[in-house]
Amino acid sequence: MNREQPISHAGRYEVVVRDGIGRIRDTVSGEVMHSVNDPAEEAHALYVEQSRLTERLREQNTEPLVVWDVGLGAAANAMATIQAAEAMNVADRGRRLLLISFENDLDSLKLALGVRQWFKHLNHVAPEQLLTKDRWVNRDDSIEWRLLQGDFATLKFAAPPPDLIFFDPFSFKTDSELWSVASFHELLQTCNGRATELFTYTYSTAVRAAMLVAGFHVAKGCATGPKTETTIGLSPLAARGNHRRELLGAAWLLRWSRSGAQTPFGVSGDDESWRAAVTGHPQFQST
Ligand SMILES: C[S@@+](CC[C@H](N)C(=O)[O-])C[C@H]1O[C@@H](n2cnc3c(N)ncnc32)[C@H](O)[C@@H]1O
């Protein structure tokens, strides 16, 4: 069944159904969550598989693996994370999963739950319980899902520091603040000296430059739909470890130096110190 007409709406969001799959459209910006691919498949490939989530959950550790889901939306990324953890053999689990979702407008999840026949990933008790209690825990207490309602810009300081960040706000046009140098800088501070990796769908030159200026190391992420690349950010400690990521090198730096989109998001007019911060970034010193 192909329908592009909205089948329901609430607040600024509406649900459209394409190829038998429900999608959430932001009526203000026109942006559609997981617009091109099957949301569940994209969530799995871009966030779950790429982050090596199950490999990380097999590590013997008394501390939970803390995953930040930035922009809960209709919970495609969050449910892909939970379902991957649930699919593991109990004997293989070396540590708990603590998944923390951030969201400042729950209308999209409420809407999707209202027409869940189009959102197969919501066929689970967890999302409904997250909405009513801000928390869901599985039966053997190996998976915990928490909801932090409000602005990620401030809430991030109140959450346990992340090991993995699934960074999925709307684009720079809509969620400008979250893609700025200052925001990435704060994000790195919240990692608190940990070996943290951040995964995001964009491969924008200006976003990558903002991440570099903020102090992340930046690597190529996997392709998704029409995008030939996405982006992985590594905290300095993660970059020092055996990360098996393909860091951007001299070829990217050359393209950046010739690009019309050189300027990182969120820098102010006169201060050009960001240029030296990109060219002098440690990740380019050995290439
Ligand atoms: C692209 S959608 C996320 C899609 C979602 N990850 C999924 O898998 O369905 C972006 C989400 O980020 C939320 N958001 C945007 N800015 C935010 C902020 N400053 N704090 C918290 N949530 C925010 C939006 O309300 C929206 O639900």
The ligand as a MOL file (V3000), in Angstrom:
LIG
                    3D

  0  0  0     0  0            999 V3000
M  V30 BEGIN CTAB
M  V30 COUNTS 27 29 0 0 0
M  V30 BEGIN ATOM
M  V30 1 C 15.3250 12.6610 13.3860 0
M  V30 2 S 14.2990 12.5810 14.7810 0 CHG=1
M  V30 3 C 14.8920 11.1460 15.6390 0
M  V30 4 C 14.4510 9.8260 15.0790 0
M  V30 5 C 14.6570 8.7070 16.0610 0
M  V30 6 N 16.0460 8.5780 16.4690 0
M  V30 7 C 14.1360 7.3810 15.5730 0
M  V30 8 O 14.9170 6.4490 15.4430 0
M  V30 9 O 12.9210 7.2890 15.3340 0 CHG=-1
M  V30 10 C 14.9440 13.8520 15.8200 0
M  V30 11 C 14.3110 13.8880 17.1840 0
M  V30 12 O 15.1080 14.7110 18.0190 0
M  V30 13 C 14.2740 15.4520 18.8640 0
M  V30 14 N 15.0140 16.6580 19.3080 0
M  V30 15 C 15.4020 17.6900 18.5310 0
M  V30 16 N 16.0780 18.5910 19.2430 0
M  V30 17 C 16.1200 18.1210 20.5120 0
M  V30 18 C 16.6650 18.6170 21.7300 0
M  V30 19 N 17.3240 19.7830 21.7700 0
M  V30 20 N 16.5220 17.8800 22.8510 0
M  V30 21 C 15.8620 16.6930 22.8110 0
M  V30 22 N 15.3250 16.1680 21.6890 0
M  V30 23 C 15.4430 16.8750 20.5480 0
M  V30 24 C 13.0780 15.7900 17.9850 0
M  V30 25 O 11.9390 16.1400 18.7370 0
M  V30 26 C 12.9140 14.4870 17.1990 0
M  V30 27 O 12.0240 13.6150 17.8320 0
M  V30 END ATOM
M  V30 BEGIN BOND
M  V30 1 1 1 2
M  V30 2 1 2 3
M  V30 3 1 2 10
M  V30 4 1 3 4
M  V30 5 1 4 5
M  V30 6 1 5 6
M  V30 7 1 5 7
M  V30 8 2 7 8
M  V30 9 1 7 9
M  V30 10 1 10 11
M  V30 11 1 11 12
M  V30 12 1 11 26
M  V30 13 1 12 13
M  V30 14 1 13 14
M  V30 15 1 13 24
M  V30 16 1 14 15
M  V30 17 1 14 23
M  V30 18 2 15 16
M  V30 19 1 16 17
M  V30 20 1 17 18
M  V30 21 2 17 23
M  V30 22 1 18 19
M  V30 23 2 18 20
M  V30 24 1 20 21
M  V30 25 2 21 22
M  V30 26 1 22 23
M  V30 27 1 24 25
M  V30 28 1 24 26
M  V30 29 1 26 27
M  V30 END BOND
M  V30 END CTAB
M  END
